[in-house]
Structure formats: structure tokens, C-alpha cells
Amino acid sequence: LGVYGLTAITCIVAETPGKVSRIQPADPEIVRVQIELSLKSFPVAGIKTGLLCNAEIVAQVVRSLRKVKGCRVVVDPVIVATTGDALLAPEAIEIYERELFPLATLLTPNLDEAARLLGDSIRDLAAMHRAARALAKKYGTEVLLKGGHLRGRRAIDVLSSGNRTREFSALFVPDVKTHGTGCTYSAAITAELAKGVELSRAIATAKKF
């Protein structure tokens, strides 16, 4: 994709393709040091957040992001794994919503995460359109609702931008239990945004990645 990715390790995870066994959060201070060192050392043009584990790490990431100017931020609200395992401490979700989401250029929840944020189930494509619009209105940002969990013949995602929704579709790949598929997708979107690509084009490119 023509970019160089930097990382700030927020946790260590013991997992297999079908199971998350244990998550060990990093110390929030070392998370801060990693982020700030990268920001000082490299010309950062795009930022994506992923698994942040607990309220302390979320708060530290928020403090670091508030110091960044003119950078597009993709927030992948990693709350629930594809396997159904909870990945984020309940008390951290409130800080996500109150402090991290307002900093986002784009939110990229999956269906389970969107259902958790809205308090309602999402069972078909029409419900996805409604949910994407509701999330965009609730948090005041653009939302890409990832629909792979519907398990149809095609994996369809719905972007809510302004007052419109748009679908992005690709063939569904069955029987894939690899963790991090959604994270890779949102990282690819971030890479395109960092190059200055318009949002819809960035999503379309990432969908093919």
C-alpha cells in the first residue's frame, strides 16, 4: 500500500484461531512512550487504534491523540472478537464513547460491536444501514459498519457519511478463523487515508487488499 506502519503495543494476547485465552494489558505509561516516540521520530499522517484493553490505556491514548494536529484517525472499537470473546473491559467502553470517538475521522465497528454500542441486534442488510446511520448520528463522525458476521454469500460493509449510506461488497471467504481480519481492513483504510485518498476510495482499495 506504499506506507510504513508504526506500532504501539497495548497488550499481549494468548490465542489460537478459535479462542482468545488471556489478554495481558501493557502498562499505560509504556503505551504513552511508544506513541510519543513515534510521533516525534516520523512524519505520521494517519493513526489507527485497535485493542486498548482497559480504561487506563484508552485514557492514555486519548491524551496522546489530543496532541496530534491534522492527522486522520481511524478508531476500530475492538470490543468483541469474531469468536464472541469480550476483548475490552466494560468500564473502558464509556471512555471510548465519551473521549476517543470524538477524535475519530472514521469508526469501523463490526456487527457485534455496533450492537453493543446501540443496544440492539443487527440481523440483515437493512438493519446495517439503520445502524450505521444511528452510530454516525450518535457519535458525530463517519462510520463504516463491517458486515462479515452476517455470513452471506458476500461480505457487505455499509458506510454512513453525511446523510447517505453506501455499500462496499466482496465475495465472502468461508471457514476463515484467523484473528485480525477486521483490524487489517481498518489498517489498510488508514494507510490510504494517510496518503490523502478520499474516504470512499480508501475503503474500496482496502476492501480488495
C-alpha positions in Angstrom: 0.0 0.0 0.0 3.0 2.3 0.0 3.2 3.3 3.6 5.3 2.3 6.6 3.4 1.2 9.7 4.4 2.0 13.2 3.1 0.2 16.3 2.4 0.9 20.0 1.9 -2.4 21.8 -1.1 -2.2 24.1 -1.3 -5.8 25.2 -0.1 -9.4 24.8 -2.7 -11.9 23.8 -2.6 -15.7 24.2 -4.9 -17.0 21.4 -5.4 -19.7 18.8 -7.5 -19.3 15.7 -10.7 -20.3 17.5 -10.1 -19.0 21.0 -8.8 -16.0 23.0 -7.4 -17.5 26.2 -5.9 -14.5 28.0 -5.1 -10.8 27.5 -2.4 -9.1 29.4 -2.6 -5.3 29.2 0.6 -3.2 28.9 1.5 -0.5 31.4 -0.3 2.7 30.2 2.9 4.6 30.6 4.9 2.5 28.1 1.9 2.8 25.7 2.3 6.6 26.0 6.1 6.4 25.5 5.7 4.3 22.3 3.1 6.7 20.8 5.0 9.8 21.6 8.3 8.5 20.3 6.8 7.5 17.0 5.1 10.9 16.7 8.4 12.7 17.4 10.5 10.5 15.1 8.4 10.0 12.0 6.1 12.1 9.8 2.8 10.4 10.9 -0.1 11.1 8.5 -2.6 8.5 9.7 -3.4 6.8 13.0 -5.5 3.7 13.8 -6.4 2.5 17.2 -7.1 -1.2 17.9 -7.4 -3.3 21.0 -6.9 -1.0 24.0 -8.0 -3.4 26.8 -8.8 -1.1 29.7 -9.9 2.3 30.7 -6.4 3.4 31.7 -4.9 2.6 28.3 -7.9 4.3 26.5 -7.4 7.4 28.5 -3.7 7.5 27.8 -4.2 7.1 24.0 -6.8 9.9 24.1 -4.3 12.2 25.8 -1.7 11.4 23.2 -4.0 11.8 20.3 -5.2 15.2 21.5 -1.6 16.5 20.9 -1.7 15.5 17.2 -2.9 18.1 14.7 -4.0 17.5 11.1 -3.9 13.7 11.3 -6.7 11.4 10.2 -7.7 8.9 12.9 -9.4 5.6 12.4 -10.9 4.1 15.5 -11.5 0.4 15.3 -13.5 -0.1 18.5 -12.2 -3.6 19.4 -14.8 -4.7 21.9 -15.8 -8.2 20.8 -13.7 -10.8 18.9 -15.0 -12.8 15.9 -15.2 -15.7 18.3 -17.5 -13.8 20.6 -14.9 -13.3 23.3 -15.1 -10.0 25.1 -11.8 -8.0 24.5 -12.5 -4.7 26.3 -13.2 -4.1 30.0 -16.7 -2.9 30.4 -15.6 0.3 32.2 -13.5 1.2 29.2 -16.4 1.4 26.8 -17.7 4.6 28.4 -14.3 6.3 27.9 -14.3 5.0 24.3 -17.6 6.7 23.6 -17.1 9.9 25.6 -13.4 10.7 24.8 -12.0 8.6 22.0 -14.8 8.5 19.4 -15.0 12.4 19.1 -11.4 12.3 17.9 -12.1 9.9 15.1 -12.3 10.6 11.3 -13.9 7.1 10.9 -15.3 4.4 13.2 -15.1 0.8 12.0 -17.1 -1.4 14.2 -18.2 -5.0 13.4 -21.8 -6.0 13.8 -21.3 -7.3 17.4 -19.6 -4.1 18.4 -22.2 -1.9 16.8 -25.0 -3.9 18.5 -23.2 -3.4 21.9 -22.9 0.4 21.3 -26.5 0.7 20.2 -28.1 -1.8 22.5 -29.8 -3.6 19.6 -29.2 -6.6 17.3 -28.3 -6.2 13.7 -29.6 -9.2 11.6 -29.8 -8.1 8.0 -28.6 -5.5 5.5 -31.5 -3.1 6.1 -30.7 -3.1 9.8 -27.0 -2.4 8.9 -28.0 0.7 7.1 -30.1 1.9 10.0 -27.3 1.0 12.5 -24.6 2.8 10.5 -26.7 6.0 10.3 -27.6 5.7 14.0 -23.9 5.4 15.0 -22.9 8.3 12.8 -25.5 10.5 14.4 -24.8 9.4 17.9 -21.0 10.0 17.7 -20.9 12.8 15.1 -18.4 11.0 12.8 -18.4 8.8 9.7 -19.0 5.1 10.3 -18.1 2.0 8.3 -20.1 -0.9 9.7 -18.3 -4.2 8.8 -20.8 -6.9 7.9 -18.8 -10.0 7.5 -20.5 -11.6 10.5 -23.8 -11.8 8.6 -22.3 -14.9 6.8 -24.0 -14.4 3.4 -22.5 -15.1 0.0 -21.0 -11.6 0.0 -19.3 -9.6 2.8 -21.0 -6.3 2.7 -20.0 -3.2 4.6 -22.0 0.0 5.0 -20.5 3.5 5.2 -22.6 6.3 6.7 -21.2 9.6 5.6 -23.2 12.8 5.9 -26.9 11.9 5.3 -26.1 9.0 2.9 -25.1 5.3 3.2 -23.1 3.3 0.7 -22.3 -0.4 0.4 -18.9 -2.0 -0.2 -19.2 -5.6 -1.3 -16.8 -8.6 -1.9 -17.2 -12.3 -2.0 -17.4 -13.8 1.5 -14.5 -16.2 2.3 -15.9 -19.1 4.3 -14.2 -21.0 7.1 -11.6 -18.4 7.9 -10.9 -18.3 11.7 -7.8 -16.0 11.5 -7.9 -13.3 14.1 -7.4 -9.7 13.0 -9.1 -9.7 9.6 -11.1 -6.6 10.6 -8.0 -5.0 12.0 -6.1 -5.5 8.8 -9.0 -4.0 6.9 -9.1 -0.8 9.0 -5.3 -0.5 8.9 -5.5 -0.6 5.1 -8.1 2.1 5.1 -5.8 4.2 7.4 -2.9 3.7 5.0 -4.9 5.0 2.1 -6.2 8.0 4.2 -2.6 8.8 5.2 -1.8 9.2 1.5 -4.6 11.7 1.1 -7.0 9.4 -0.6 -10.7 10.3 -0.3 -12.6 8.1 2.2 -14.8 6.1 -0.2 -11.8 5.3 -2.5 -9.7 4.4 0.6 -12.4 1.9 1.7 -12.7 0.4 -1.8 -9.0 -0.1 -2.1 -8.8 -1.6 1.4 -11.7 -4.0 0.7 -9.6 -5.5 -2.1 -6.4 -5.7 -0.1 
